[in-house]
Amino acid sequence: MLEQRAFRDILGHFATGVVLITAQTPKGPVGLAVNSFTSVSLDPPLVALCVAHTSTTWPAIRASGGFAVTILGERQAELCHTFSVRAADRFSGQDWALSHSGHPLADDGLAWLDCRISQVHAAGDHDLVIAEVTAGALRGQTGPLVFHAGRFTRLMPTELSENPAGAKQGDCKV
């Protein structure tokens, strides 16, 4: 069986974007940074994320029944760090807007989604959360915040100089 540290190091070489997951609760706003976030379905619009069972923030978000997603840009590494550490005052020193459902959104994020939790599955030491997207919009014009090999990095714009083995433009579908 693969050792946990080796598994973590291997997966760390898969570059990911970073999002904030935030919710308005009866006790005030709560949130956490997540890099295990992905689209699931266009019809209906669904997204998924994974949250560690050790998270002290996730129970409050789950109890709220929904959350907002702020897709972070390359200038938001410090904000991401703030939402990654425990006992931080996560919502001070930042401008916040509200989603249609009243959840906090980082005002300068690249895009946002409003989500309603539809399914939660225990998956190892995490919960796999499936959520229906109820609203969203594009907002920013910078590059994305990218996490790779344990640190933030930037994308370098490139153009394919040649089409690989007969591929036509648009052949790569995600």
C-alpha positions in Angstrom: 0.0 0.0 0.0 1.2 3.5 -0.8 2.4 5.5 2.2 0.3 8.6 3.1 3.2 11.0 2.7 4.2 9.6 -0.8 0.5 9.8 -1.8 0.3 13.4 -0.7 3.5 14.3 -2.5 2.3 12.7 -5.7 -1.1 14.4 -5.7 0.6 17.7 -4.8 2.0 17.7 -8.4 -1.5 18.0 -9.8 -2.1 21.8 -10.1 -5.4 23.0 -8.7 -7.2 26.3 -8.5 -8.3 27.6 -5.1 -11.7 28.7 -3.9 -13.2 30.1 -0.7 -16.3 28.3 0.6 -18.3 30.8 2.8 -21.7 30.7 4.5 -23.7 33.1 6.6 -24.8 31.3 9.8 -26.8 32.5 12.8 -23.4 33.1 14.6 -22.0 35.1 11.7 -20.0 34.4 8.6 -17.8 31.3 8.3 -15.5 30.1 5.6 -12.6 27.9 4.5 -10.2 27.6 1.6 -10.5 24.6 -0.6 -8.4 23.3 -3.5 -10.4 20.0 -4.0 -13.2 21.7 -6.0 -14.6 20.7 -9.4 -17.5 20.9 -11.7 -19.7 17.8 -11.8 -22.6 18.4 -14.2 -24.0 21.1 -16.5 -27.6 19.8 -16.3 -28.4 20.2 -13.5 -25.5 22.5 -12.6 -23.5 20.7 -9.9 -20.2 21.2 -8.2 -18.2 19.0 -5.8 -15.7 19.7 -3.1 -14.0 17.7 -0.4 -13.7 18.8 3.3 -11.6 17.1 6.0 -13.5 15.5 8.9 -11.1 17.5 11.1 -12.5 20.8 9.8 -14.1 22.9 12.6 -15.7 25.2 10.0 -17.5 22.6 7.8 -20.2 21.6 10.4 -21.4 25.2 10.5 -21.4 25.5 6.7 -23.2 22.2 6.4 -25.9 23.2 8.9 -26.6 26.3 6.9 -27.7 24.1 3.9 -25.7 26.1 1.4 -22.7 28.2 0.7 -21.0 30.6 -1.7 -17.9 29.8 -3.7 -15.4 32.6 -4.6 -12.9 31.6 -7.3 -9.6 33.2 -6.2 -7.3 35.2 -8.5 -3.5 35.3 -8.5 -3.4 38.3 -6.2 -5.3 36.6 -3.4 -2.7 34.2 -2.0 -2.7 36.1 1.4 -6.5 35.8 1.6 -6.3 32.1 0.9 -3.7 31.7 3.6 -6.0 33.6 6.1 -8.8 31.1 5.3 -6.4 28.1 5.7 -5.3 28.7 9.3 -7.3 28.1 12.4 -8.3 30.8 14.8 -7.8 33.6 12.2 -10.1 36.5 11.9 -11.0 35.5 8.4 -13.4 38.3 7.4 -11.6 41.4 8.6 -9.5 43.6 6.3 -11.3 42.5 3.1 -14.2 43.9 1.2 -17.1 41.5 1.0 -20.2 41.4 -1.1 -23.2 39.0 -0.6 -24.4 36.3 -2.9 -28.1 36.0 -3.8 -28.6 33.7 -0.8 -26.8 36.1 1.5 -23.4 34.3 1.8 -20.2 36.3 1.9 -18.2 36.7 -1.4 -14.7 38.1 -1.6 -15.4 41.3 -3.5 -12.3 40.9 -5.8 -12.7 37.2 -6.7 -12.6 36.0 -10.3 -16.1 34.6 -10.2 -18.6 33.3 -7.7 -21.3 30.7 -7.3 -24.2 30.4 -5.0 -24.8 26.7 -4.0 -27.3 24.5 -2.2 -25.9 21.3 -0.6 -27.6 18.3 -2.2 -25.5 15.3 -1.1 -22.8 14.6 1.4 -20.9 11.3 1.3 -18.3 10.1 3.8 -15.1 9.4 1.7 -12.1 8.2 3.8 -11.0 11.1 6.1 -13.1 13.7 4.1 -16.7 14.4 3.2 -17.5 14.6 -0.5 -20.0 17.4 -0.9 -22.2 17.7 -4.0 -24.0 21.0 -4.4 -26.5 22.5 -6.8 -25.5 25.8 -8.3 -28.3 28.3 -8.1 -26.6 31.5 -9.3 -23.2 32.8 -10.3 -21.2 35.4 -12.2 -17.8 36.3 -13.6 -16.1 39.2 -11.8 -12.3 39.5 -12.2 -9.9 39.8 -15.0 -6.6 38.5 -13.6 -5.1 35.0 -13.7 -6.3 32.3 -11.3 -4.6 31.4 -8.0 -2.9 28.1 -8.7 -1.6 25.7 -6.1 1.1 23.2 -7.1 3.7 21.2 -5.2 2.8 22.8 -1.8 3.0 26.4 -3.0 1.2 29.0 -5.0 2.3 29.6 -8.6 1.2 31.4 -11.7 0.2 30.1 -15.1 2.4 31.1 -18.0 0.4 31.8 -21.2 1.4 29.6 -24.0 0.2 28.8 -27.5 0.5 25.5 -29.2 3.0 25.9 -32.0 1.9 22.7 -33.7 -1.1 20.5 -33.5 -0.2 17.1 -31.9 -0.7 14.1 -34.2 -3.5 15.5 -36.3 -5.5 17.1 -33.6 -7.9 19.9 -34.7 -8.4 23.1 -32.7 -11.0 22.4 -30.1 -10.4 18.6 -29.9 -9.4 18.8 -26.3 -12.6 18.8 -24.3 -12.8 19.1 -20.6 
